[in-house]
Amino acid sequence: MQTLVPPTIKPFPESDRHPLKLVALGDSLVYGFGDPEGGGWVERLRRRWMLPDSPGHVLYNLGVRGDGISQVQQRLEQEFRHRGELRNRVPDAIILSVGVNDSARLARPTGRNFTDFEVFKAEMDLLLERCTQSATATLTQRFCPVLFVGMVPVDEAKMPFLDCFYYNHADQYRYKEATRLACQARQIPYLDIFELWMNRGEDWWRSHLTEDGLHPNVAGYQALLQDVLNWEPMQQLANDRLATA
C-alpha cells in the first residue's frame, strides 16, 4: 500500500527563505512518552536541527499525552500563536499526529470507541480544514505546509491499557484510513506508519514497543525518526528550504 499521498510542499521564494519555525501537534507519540533517552522522535529531530551544521530550524513540541482529535482541534491556534517566534503569526509548517486514542474501546474489547467513528471523521475534517485555513492566512501571505504522521501499531496482547482502554488493529486501521483519506482529499502528505511497521513483521514491531504495548520504546522512536527523515515531504521541508541569510 502507498504510504503517503503526493507531497504538495512548495518552495519559498529565494528572497523569503530562512530557518523555519515549525510546530508538532498531537498526542503521546508527539510528546515522546516511552523514550527516556531521546525524548521521542520530535525531540530527537529538534536536537538534530540544533547542531552547528544544521539549517537551524525551530521545532516546538505541542504533544499532550492522552489527547484525541477533539482536544488537538480545540487547542490548535491558541497553542502556536503564543510560542516565542510564532507569537501572533502562523508557523512555517504544522506536523500533526493524532488518532490512536480515539480508536480505543472503553471498559471491554467490544465497548464503544473513545471517539465515535463518524464523530472522529467530522472532527478530523474540521482539524485539517482549520490547519489549511490557518496555514494560508492572509496575515502572513506565506504558504505553510501541513504534514501528518500516522500512528504505530499496538500490541493487542498487552491490552487493556490502564485497565480500561482496549486498543486493537482493526479499529486502528479504520481510524488511520479515515485520516489518510481526509489528508489525501486535501493533498496533505500522510506518512502511514501503521502499514510501514506492520510490513516489517510482528517480531520487529513488537520489539519496538514498550511493555504497555501502546507506546514506542527507545528503539521505536529511533526507528520512527528515521522513517520521518526518509519521508520525501519531510526531506523537502527540512533540506530544500535552507536559510540563505
N, C-alpha and C positions, 0 to 999 in steps of 0.2 A: 504494500500500500504506500502511496506517495506520502511522505512525512511532512510536507509543507506546501502551501499554495505559492504560486509565482510571486516573488517579492516585488514590492512596489516602492522600494527605497529610492528616492530621487536625490541626487547630489545637490548640495547648496551651491549657489553661485560662488565662483572663486573668491570674490571680494568679501563674502559673508562667512567663510569658513573659520572655525575657532574650536577650542576644546569644548566638547559637548556637555550639556547638563541634562542628565537622564534620571528617571525615577523607575524603580521596580516596585510594582504594587501587587499585593496578593496575600497568600496565606503562609503557613509554616514552611512551605517549600521555598518561598522567597526569604522568609525570616532566617532560615538555615538551621532549624531545630534538628538535632541529631549529629551535628558536626562540631564537636568541641575544639577541634584543631584549626579549622579554617573558617568557621562561622557560616558555612553554606556556600552555594555557587555564586550568589550575588556578592557576598563579601569577598570571596576569592577573586572575582572579576574586578571589584573595586580596588583591591590591593595591587593587582596587575597593572591597572591604569595609573597607579601612583609611582611606578618605577621610573627612574631617570630617563630611559629611552622610550617611554610610553607616550601616547598622544595627550595625556593629562586630562582625560575626560572625568567629569564628576558624576558619581552614581549614588543616589540616595536609596537606601533600603527601606521601603514602606510596607514590609510584610508584617502581618499580625497573625499569630497562632490562633487557629480555630475560626478564622474568618470564612464566610461564604460569599456568594456572589452579591447578596444584598448589602452586606457590610462594606465590601470593596466599592460597590457602586455609590453608596451613600457618602463615603469619605474621599472620593476621588479628587475633586478640585480643592477642597479645604486642606487636604494633606499637602499637595505640592505647591500651592500658592504662598506658603509661609515657610519655605525651606531655603534659607540663605540666598544663593544666587538666583533661585527661582521665584523669589518674592515678587508678587504682582505680575507674573508672566507665566506662560505655559512652558513646560520643559522642551528640550530639543527632540526627545523621544520618550515614549512610555512603553515599558515592558510589563505585561500582565501575566499572572499565573494564579488561577483560582478555579475551583470546581470540585475538587475531591471531597471536601467537607459536605458539600451539598448532596453528594451521591450516597452518603451513609444512610443505613437503615437504623431506626431507633428501637432500642429495647430487645429486639429479636431479629433473626435473619430475614423474616418476612414482614417486618414492621414497615411503617411508612418511611419514605425518604425524608431526610432532614429538610430538603427543599423539594417540593413537588416538581416533577419534571417539566410540566408546562409553565409553572412559575419560573423555574430556572431559565428556560429558553427566553421568556419575556424579559427577565432581569438581565440576561446576557446581551440581548439585543439592545436594551437600554444602556448598559455599560459601554458597549462598543460604539454606539451612536454618540454618547457623551464624550468618549475619548476622541473620536474623529472630529467632532464639533469643536472640542477644546483645542485639538491639535491644529486646526485650521482657523483658529480665532483671528479676527482682523486686528486684534490687539498687537500681535507680533508680526503679521504679514510674513510668516515663515512657515514652510511645510514642516510638519512634525510627524515622523513615523510612529506607528503603533505596532508592536510585535507581541505575540502570545506564545508562551512556553507552557506546554501541556503537563499533565500530571504523571507521576510514576505509578506503576502497578503496585498494589498492596499484596501482602501475604495473607490470603484468606484463612490459612490455618492458625494464625495468631489472633484472630478476632474472638471476642469483641475487644475493641479499644476502649479503655477506661470503663470496662464492664457494661457499656451501654451502646456503643456505636459499632455496627456491623458493616464493614466495607466488603465489596465483592467486585470481581472483574466484570460481570455482566452489567452492573449499574455504572461502573466506571466507564465502560465502553459507550454506553448510551449518552452519558453526560459529556464525555470528551468529543464524541461525534457531533453532538449538537453544537458544541463550541467551535469545532473545526469548520463546520458548515456555515456557521454565523460569521466566522472570520473570512472564509472563502467568498461569501457574498459581498464582503466589503473590501476584498483584496488586502486583507491584513495577514501577513505571514504567520503561519501556525506551525510550531515545532511539535510533532506528535511523539512525545517522549514515551507514552504508553506503548505504542506499537514498536518503537525503536528498542525499548528494553525487553519487551516480550519476545521479540525476534532473536534476541541474544541467548535465549534459553532459560529455563526455570532455575537451574543451578546458578546461573550468572546473576539474574535479578534478585533472587533470594539472598545471595551473599552480599548484595549492595544495599540491604535494608537493615535498620536497627532491630532490636529484639521486639519492639512493639508492632512490627510488621507494617508500619504505616509510613515512617519517615526514612529517607536515605541515611546511611551511615557515612563515615568519613570517606570511604572508597566510593560510595554512591554519589556524594556531592562532587568528588573529584571527577567522576565519570560524567556527571551532569554538566559540569563546567566545560568539559571537553566537547560534549555534544553541542552546547551552545556556541562555543568558539568555532566549531566546524560547520555551523549553520550559515549558509550563504548570506541571508539577510543580516545576521549579526556581523559577519565579516565586512559587509558593505558599510554597515553603520560604524564599526569600530576603526576600520582601516581607510576607507575611501574619503572620509571627511576629516582628515588630519588638519591640525591648526597650521595656518600659513603665516600667522602674525607672530 
